[in-house]
Amino acid sequence: MAEVDDQDLMKWLEKEGVIFCEPMCYYSVLDVMDQLGVSRRKVLDWIEEGKLQGLRRGNRWEFTWSQISAFLESIGVEHDEKHWLSGRKARLERQRSRMGGFKGSQ
């Protein structure tokens, strides 16, 4: 069997009309806390009251942008996903710098 490289495969898939979607981005309780300037307890209260819908995975809550957007609209808060993504990136960079940077496998 002939070997196919990634570029050839991607060209063939594109030609066949295969559509790739980016993986869904999930936001955490920390993201909501950071963006809205509220406590963890407040976010959990919103979840318990049914105001903020999310997905519980083990002991963590995760939220899609559509869930966050619906919640923000319901409480009358202006929102933009790009702003949330940049805020999330900044928070993760702060965490990484506090931990001494990322040390991936070499």
Backbone bond lengths (Angstrom), bond angles and torsions (degrees), N, CA, C in turn:
res aa  C-N    CA-C-N  psi(-1)  N-CA   C-N-CA  omega(-1)  CA-C   N-CA-C  phi
1 M - - - 1.443 - - 1.532 109.07 -
2 A 1.318 116.01 136.97 1.467 120.96 -178.60 1.523 109.60 -74.67
3 E 1.336 114.07 144.61 1.460 119.74 178.27 1.526 109.73 -81.88
4 V 1.324 116.54 139.88 1.465 121.87 -179.93 1.515 107.88 -118.28
5 D 1.345 116.08 129.04 1.462 117.24 178.40 1.536 109.90 -86.89
6 D 1.322 115.74 168.36 1.464 121.42 -174.92 1.525 112.81 -60.37
7 Q 1.332 116.72 -40.22 1.466 119.54 -178.52 1.522 111.31 -64.13
8 D 1.342 116.45 -42.81 1.466 119.45 178.06 1.526 110.59 -62.44
9 L 1.313 116.69 -42.13 1.452 121.00 179.78 1.530 110.72 -62.83
10 M 1.322 116.71 -45.04 1.463 120.20 179.93 1.529 111.16 -63.43
11 K 1.333 117.50 -40.39 1.465 120.64 178.21 1.519 110.32 -62.61
12 W 1.327 117.28 -43.56 1.453 121.30 -179.76 1.528 110.72 -64.01
13 L 1.341 117.15 -45.02 1.465 120.93 179.80 1.524 110.88 -61.81
14 E 1.341 116.68 -41.39 1.456 121.09 178.70 1.529 110.46 -62.63
15 K 1.338 115.73 -43.74 1.464 121.35 179.30 1.534 110.88 -61.91
16 E 1.322 116.58 -35.01 1.461 121.37 -179.56 1.525 112.55 -80.67
17 G 1.320 116.19 -3.73 1.455 119.83 176.95 1.516 114.75 84.18
18 V 1.314 116.81 19.22 1.462 119.79 177.84 1.522 108.26 -74.13
19 I 1.312 116.18 129.27 1.462 121.67 -178.15 1.519 109.07 -105.30
20 F 1.313 116.23 130.13 1.456 121.37 177.76 1.517 108.76 -104.14
21 C 1.294 115.54 132.69 1.461 121.00 175.45 1.519 107.99 -106.45
22 E 1.322 114.82 146.56 1.462 117.77 175.01 1.513 108.21 -68.96
23 P 1.329 117.12 149.31 1.455 118.52 177.83 1.523 110.31 -59.51
24 M 1.314 116.20 147.09 1.457 120.24 -179.79 1.525 109.60 -66.92
25 C 1.292 114.64 135.89 1.454 120.90 179.17 1.521 108.44 -91.78
26 Y 1.308 116.36 129.25 1.455 121.34 176.09 1.519 109.58 -109.68
27 Y 1.305 115.28 140.45 1.458 122.01 177.01 1.520 108.73 -103.43
28 S 1.318 115.94 151.80 1.460 121.58 -177.30 1.530 110.69 -104.59
29 V 1.314 115.05 172.90 1.463 120.51 173.56 1.526 108.88 -58.55
30 L 1.335 117.44 -39.15 1.471 120.19 178.52 1.520 111.98 -61.26
31 D 1.337 116.82 -38.41 1.465 120.06 177.73 1.526 110.38 -61.72
32 V 1.328 116.88 -45.52 1.466 121.12 -179.82 1.528 109.73 -63.90
33 M 1.336 116.78 -44.94 1.465 120.96 178.86 1.522 110.87 -57.73
34 D 1.339 115.72 -48.51 1.457 121.52 -176.18 1.529 111.60 -64.49
35 Q 1.327 116.70 -45.27 1.464 120.23 -176.51 1.523 113.18 -70.56
36 L 1.335 116.90 -34.91 1.462 119.92 -176.50 1.520 113.44 -100.80
37 G 1.335 116.91 -6.63 1.461 120.18 178.23 1.513 113.19 65.46
38 V 1.330 115.68 39.65 1.464 120.52 -179.24 1.525 109.51 -120.62
39 S 1.328 115.31 168.48 1.457 120.55 -179.39 1.527 111.27 -81.28
40 R 1.310 114.96 163.15 1.463 121.08 175.04 1.534 110.01 -58.82
41 R 1.326 116.14 -41.71 1.464 121.01 -179.81 1.533 111.17 -58.75
42 K 1.348 116.41 -40.25 1.468 120.95 -179.81 1.528 110.35 -63.60
43 V 1.325 117.38 -43.76 1.471 121.07 179.03 1.527 109.60 -62.78
44 L 1.331 117.05 -44.50 1.464 120.40 179.15 1.533 111.33 -64.87
45 D 1.334 117.27 -35.07 1.467 120.38 175.44 1.529 110.33 -61.67
46 W 1.342 117.21 -44.94 1.463 120.84 179.03 1.530 110.75 -59.49
47 I 1.328 116.14 -39.05 1.468 120.28 178.69 1.527 109.70 -65.90
48 E 1.333 116.35 -49.01 1.475 121.08 -178.92 1.525 111.80 -61.36
49 E 1.328 117.13 -34.99 1.464 121.69 -179.96 1.529 111.96 -78.64
50 G 1.343 116.93 -7.38 1.463 120.74 -179.35 1.510 113.98 81.63
51 K 1.320 117.15 8.45 1.462 120.81 -179.67 1.529 111.54 -77.04
52 L 1.317 116.81 -36.23 1.458 122.71 179.58 1.525 107.85 -115.38
53 Q 1.324 115.07 115.02 1.463 120.44 179.38 1.522 108.73 -87.49
54 G 1.318 116.87 146.04 1.457 120.62 178.93 1.507 110.77 -160.45
55 L 1.303 115.23 -177.32 1.455 123.08 179.77 1.518 107.81 -117.46
56 R 1.313 115.92 124.49 1.460 119.80 178.79 1.519 108.81 -92.36
57 R 1.316 115.95 124.35 1.467 122.71 177.73 1.519 106.85 -121.42
58 G 1.330 115.73 101.51 1.459 119.66 -175.63 1.516 109.14 66.24
59 N 1.324 115.69 -120.14 1.472 118.97 179.21 1.528 112.14 -102.76
60 R 1.336 117.09 12.34 1.470 121.40 -178.69 1.521 110.82 -113.27
61 W 1.318 115.75 149.51 1.454 122.40 172.27 1.510 108.98 -105.78
62 E 1.333 116.74 139.95 1.463 122.37 176.00 1.511 108.08 -129.77
63 F 1.339 115.53 147.42 1.458 121.84 -176.25 1.517 109.62 -132.74
64 T 1.328 116.13 137.43 1.458 119.87 172.62 1.523 107.96 -83.10
65 W 1.336 115.95 165.54 1.450 118.85 178.39 1.524 110.21 -62.25
66 S 1.337 118.09 -38.64 1.463 119.19 -178.85 1.533 111.12 -63.87
67 Q 1.323 118.36 -34.91 1.471 120.97 176.93 1.521 110.74 -67.64
68 I 1.331 115.97 -43.33 1.469 119.58 178.98 1.520 110.51 -66.27
69 S 1.323 116.46 -43.15 1.457 121.33 -179.13 1.530 111.20 -60.70
70 A 1.335 116.86 -44.32 1.466 120.86 178.69 1.527 110.70 -61.68
71 F 1.328 116.38 -41.45 1.464 120.43 178.83 1.525 110.78 -63.90
72 L 1.335 116.76 -47.38 1.463 120.48 -178.20 1.521 111.25 -62.36
73 E 1.333 116.70 -39.84 1.464 119.55 176.74 1.528 110.71 -62.20
74 S 1.337 116.54 -39.69 1.470 120.19 -177.59 1.526 112.71 -66.15
75 I 1.335 116.64 -25.52 1.475 118.81 179.05 1.530 111.87 -104.83
76 G 1.341 115.74 6.53 1.463 120.27 174.11 1.513 115.27 74.32
77 V 1.340 117.42 32.28 1.466 120.76 -179.79 1.529 109.27 -103.75
78 E 1.348 115.60 128.13 1.464 120.51 174.95 1.523 108.65 -61.75
79 H 1.328 116.96 142.50 1.454 118.37 -177.58 1.526 111.42 -152.26
80 D 1.312 113.90 152.78 1.451 122.29 -179.64 1.524 107.06 -149.13
81 E 1.327 117.24 126.04 1.462 120.08 -176.14 1.525 112.17 -61.32
82 K 1.338 118.28 -36.37 1.464 120.05 179.14 1.522 111.31 -60.28
83 H 1.334 115.63 -39.18 1.465 120.20 177.56 1.529 110.26 -62.52
84 W 1.343 116.64 -42.93 1.460 120.73 179.89 1.525 110.63 -65.36
85 L 1.331 117.32 -40.71 1.468 120.01 179.90 1.523 111.11 -65.66
86 S 1.340 117.04 -40.81 1.468 119.07 179.29 1.527 110.29 -68.22
87 G 1.328 117.66 -37.02 1.462 120.89 176.95 1.512 111.33 -64.29
88 R 1.323 115.51 -40.01 1.468 120.38 178.78 1.524 110.58 -64.79
89 K 1.335 115.77 -43.54 1.468 120.33 179.35 1.524 110.18 -60.84
90 A 1.325 117.03 -43.64 1.471 121.01 179.59 1.526 110.66 -62.69
91 R 1.336 117.27 -41.70 1.471 120.21 179.28 1.517 110.72 -63.77
92 L 1.331 117.03 -43.17 1.464 119.99 179.88 1.523 111.77 -65.76
93 E 1.337 116.38 -36.59 1.467 119.54 177.14 1.527 111.14 -66.35
94 R 1.339 117.41 -38.77 1.471 120.32 176.52 1.527 110.39 -62.49
95 Q 1.331 116.62 -43.12 1.460 120.38 179.09 1.521 110.56 -62.08
96 R 1.331 116.04 -44.13 1.467 120.42 -178.75 1.524 110.63 -63.36
97 S 1.333 117.61 -41.69 1.469 119.12 -179.21 1.520 111.36 -67.35
98 R 1.345 117.70 -34.31 1.468 120.40 177.04 1.527 110.84 -67.12
99 M 1.332 115.80 -29.49 1.475 119.84 -178.49 1.533 111.36 -89.12
100 G 1.314 117.79 3.92 1.453 121.03 178.51 1.517 114.05 85.90
101 G 1.310 117.14 21.96 1.459 120.97 178.27 1.512 111.47 87.66
102 F 1.307 114.52 165.66 1.473 120.99 -179.42 1.514 109.17 -85.10
103 K 1.307 116.39 130.53 1.467 121.20 178.21 1.517 107.75 -116.28
104 G 1.315 115.43 85.67 1.464 121.01 -179.89 1.519 110.12 -76.62
105 S 1.318 115.15 169.52 1.478 118.85 178.59 1.511 109.10 -70.85
106 Q 1.275 115.71 141.02 1.464 122.19 -177.47 1.497 111.21 -99.38
